[in-house]
Amino acid sequence: MPFYQTRRVVRDCEQWTGDNAGYLEAKFGQEIRFSYVEVPGTVQVSVWVAANKEWLDIEIGEWIIRDSHGIYPCKDDVFHEKYEEL
């Protein structure tokens, strides 16, 4: 039985800081949209994931990744397991 490994692919990524929505919207253009819902004591932020056609919650410190399918969020620990800076 053969073994396979992930192909090396370069991704366009930016980390969500909680106050950089304008920068991310300027960088990714119409590929990214944010939704803000006030919850008692905080604001819940979601990002539109066109590949899945759904809104996904995003937390400060997560990464926004753009690939051939579109934009999607990724938890910081998972991001650092999978990606390294060039």
HUQUI-V383485 format. One record per residue. N is the residue number from 1. PSI is psi in degrees with one decimal (NA if undefined). BURIAL is b if it has 9 or more other ideal C-beta (glycine too) atoms within 8 Angstrom, else e. D_LAST is the distance of its C-alpha to the last C-alpha in whole Angstrom. Layout:
BEGIN
n->(N | N)
psi->(PSI | PSI)
burial->(BURIAL | BURIAL)
d_last->(D_LAST | D_LAST)
END
This chain:
BEGIN
n->(1 | 2 | 3 | 4 | 5 | 6 | 7 | 8 | 9 | 10 | 11 | 12 | 13 | 14 | 15 | 16 | 17 | 18 | 19 | 20 | 21 | 22 | 23 | 24 | 25 | 26 | 27 | 28 | 29 | 30 | 31 | 32 | 33 | 34 | 35 | 36 | 37 | 38 | 39 | 40 | 41 | 42 | 43 | 44 | 45 | 46 | 47 | 48 | 49 | 50 | 51 | 52 | 53 | 54 | 55 | 56 | 57 | 58 | 59 | 60 | 61 | 62 | 63 | 64 | 65 | 66 | 67 | 68 | 69 | 70 | 71 | 72 | 73 | 74 | 75 | 76 | 77 | 78 | 79 | 80 | 81 | 82 | 83 | 84 | 85 | 86)
psi->(127.6 | 156.8 | 154.0 | 151.7 | 158.3 | 137.3 | 146.4 | 119.1 | 134.7 | 130.8 | 150.0 | 114.7 | 146.6 | 144.2 | 135.9 | 122.7 | -8.2 | -19.5 | 21.2 | 26.6 | -42.6 | -43.7 | -45.8 | -39.1 | -37.9 | -39.6 | -49.0 | -8.0 | -139.1 | -4.7 | -15.4 | 139.4 | 143.9 | 149.1 | 134.3 | 127.5 | 123.2 | 123.6 | 144.9 | 118.4 | -5.6 | 177.5 | 125.6 | 127.6 | 136.3 | 152.9 | 140.5 | 126.8 | 100.1 | -34.2 | -37.0 | -7.2 | 51.0 | 161.4 | 133.6 | 135.5 | 146.5 | 139.6 | 155.1 | 134.9 | -16.7 | 163.1 | 144.0 | 123.5 | 136.7 | 125.9 | -165.7 | -14.6 | -12.5 | -150.4 | 141.5 | 151.8 | 157.1 | 132.1 | 146.9 | -45.0 | -39.2 | -41.4 | -47.8 | -22.0 | -33.5 | -32.1 | 151.3 | 149.2 | 141.3 | NA)
burial->(e | e | e | e | e | e | e | e | e | e | e | e | b | b | b | b | e | e | e | b | e | e | e | b | b | e | e | b | e | e | e | b | e | b | b | e | e | e | e | e | e | e | e | b | b | b | b | b | b | b | e | e | e | e | e | b | e | b | e | e | e | b | b | b | b | b | e | e | e | b | b | b | b | b | e | b | e | e | b | e | e | e | e | e | e | e)
d_last->(33 | 30 | 26 | 23 | 20 | 17 | 15 | 12 | 11 | 9 | 10 | 11 | 12 | 14 | 16 | 19 | 21 | 25 | 25 | 22 | 24 | 25 | 21 | 20 | 23 | 23 | 19 | 20 | 24 | 26 | 24 | 24 | 27 | 28 | 31 | 33 | 36 | 37 | 38 | 41 | 39 | 35 | 34 | 32 | 29 | 28 | 26 | 27 | 25 | 27 | 26 | 28 | 30 | 31 | 30 | 28 | 28 | 25 | 25 | 23 | 20 | 19 | 16 | 17 | 15 | 16 | 16 | 19 | 22 | 21 | 20 | 20 | 20 | 18 | 19 | 17 | 18 | 17 | 14 | 13 | 15 | 13 | 9 | 6 | 4 | 0)
END
